[in-house]
Amino acid sequence: MLEKGRISARQFMLLVFMYSLGTSIIVNPSLTAYYASMDAWITCIISSIIGVGIVFLLIRVSSMDEKKNLFELMEFALGKFIGKVVILLFLFFMLFLTATNLRQIGDFMTTQIMVDTPIQFIMLLFALTSLYGIKLGLEVIGRSCEIFFPYAIVSLILLLVLVSPEADFTKIKPILEDRASAAFATVIPTLGIPYFELIVFLAIIPYVNAFKKAKKGFYIGTIVASFMILLITLMCLAVLGAEFTGRQVYPTYILGKKISIANFLERIEILVAIAWFFTIFFKITVNFYVLSLGFSHFFKLKNVSTLSTPLSFILIILGLISYPNIIYYQEMIAYYWVFFAATMGLCLPLVILIVGKIRQKKKE
């Protein structure tokens, strides 16, 4: 095995939670409200139920051989040659996904907080921090997640509690009256972030020291994150309104600006920024780790971090050239990303499971 370190089931669960919230707390409220309007919260419930089904599929794939990571399972199920080709395609997907995450945090920082700072500097800062984590290994990433998880979850809970006096739940009524079919159709693009992306954890789950507890943690992390996404979306609708939420790029951040307690505690939107910094950092780091692990497996290297340094600079360049502007990015997420992600996050594990089971039966 390339990775010698081990993480606990609790650390794995927290990584799943942080990863699932990574871009969802910023992207999903706007995406769902744009299409489903007042019924965006219903979309969140449906997509989370399907998301748990996707986790069930991923666990079935991993259970074929608990000691094999995703890349080893690909070669086991599809054979050496076809497996290598599929691994390469998956690594290109991971390159694009990680570069997109870097661009997302860069756009957010340079448009909302540090408007005079070059986006290249923000992306470089996050890439190098994640690179340092890759160099230190999976154990350090898991322990770091334990340390920073309380800051992220407390920030989100405080946001929801403090903004609740501004909520007007009549804004989400009547339920399923206007564009009722849109609430169900919008489930498709919302599955792309984060549920289809959870396939990356098949590369990490063999390094959890208790596989049975890891499976349980996979479910818990996904369900709790889905519940948090639902609450944030519901609060955006109740405070900002469906139309305003759908028009904004970062409605969750604007939600923080609505906090006003006794005309004294106001505009503490930094709570949203703190939560997103930590969650997006661990999403980038997990993706970056799996990317490095995959390339190390593909080229039969002895160390996961061997190619991580050149990869970090490739990710920055790719993030800059992939999205000319924010409009291009929004169209990509709304219309095309789900099909790209479904190919790797749904079709691929299905193929691995079916072909792998057939091979196992033939051997028996």
Disulfide bonds with the S-S distance in Angstrom:
none
